[in-house]
Amino acid sequence: MRMTIARCAGFAIALLAATACNDATGPETLDETLLQEAALIAADATLEDVGMMGRQFAFGVSSGPGFGGGRPGGGQPGRPGGQHGIGSALSGTRDFTFYDTADVVMDAFDELATARIEVFIEVGGEISRTDWSASIARSRTMAISGLEGENTTRIFNGSGTEEVSRRRTLESGEVAAHDMTGSFTYHDLVVPTSDQEIRYPLSGTIERLMTVVAVNGRHGDATRTFEITITFDGDDTATGTIAGETFEIDLTALPGQSPMRRGLGHRPGG
């Protein structure tokens, strides 16, 4: 039996304003600009992923602000998005299928008997501010395993796709436009249950393939494709690697703060 929760309000992307800085302090070359754009979007998406994975699923509605907000066992859908985000409401759908240890579909979630959950999540929408705007569309298909019995962790595997379009106005009055498309894969992300002291993924990686297009920029149209690997080790940061460079993602970042703690032209406070 499949359960679908439609039109989930409030799914917001995190901190895309972090690069709304002027061209005087920006990177010197087009390649550096597109590299930093790709790293920022990857960091932003990681905050979404971690906030979503760190919640307890039950009956298609999860507890806590990161993914849902409804009480376990039923109720109305909550507000996906969690603490990471700028407050603009996006809409989407969530679809859950529950399996027991014999890989048979269950009619409902059971805290002890459910062994695996397959989840499909799709969100999209538009956000804007005075000097910048962004639109986002992301879909994820995930398998959550290791759930049967009393457990302290769960394991996430899966994949997804994304489209992000950013527009920001520079001090010169020029509009910097970047369109991004990509795919990503989750590899054995071990995530503590929400009642554990450690709240961040203990291990695992996310691999992203992202194509960034500069539209009608000062260098003309240009396209670059980047491979990005993000790794976790249980603390409040994740490490990203792109084009031989590393950057640190701040998994504790609050609204208005940069999702990047250091690396790739990071400027404190965005």
Summary of the structure (lengths in Angstrom):
residues: 270
radius of gyration: 18.7
end to end distance: 45.1
largest distance: 62.4
contacts: 898
relative contact order: 0.19
helix: 10%
strand: 46%
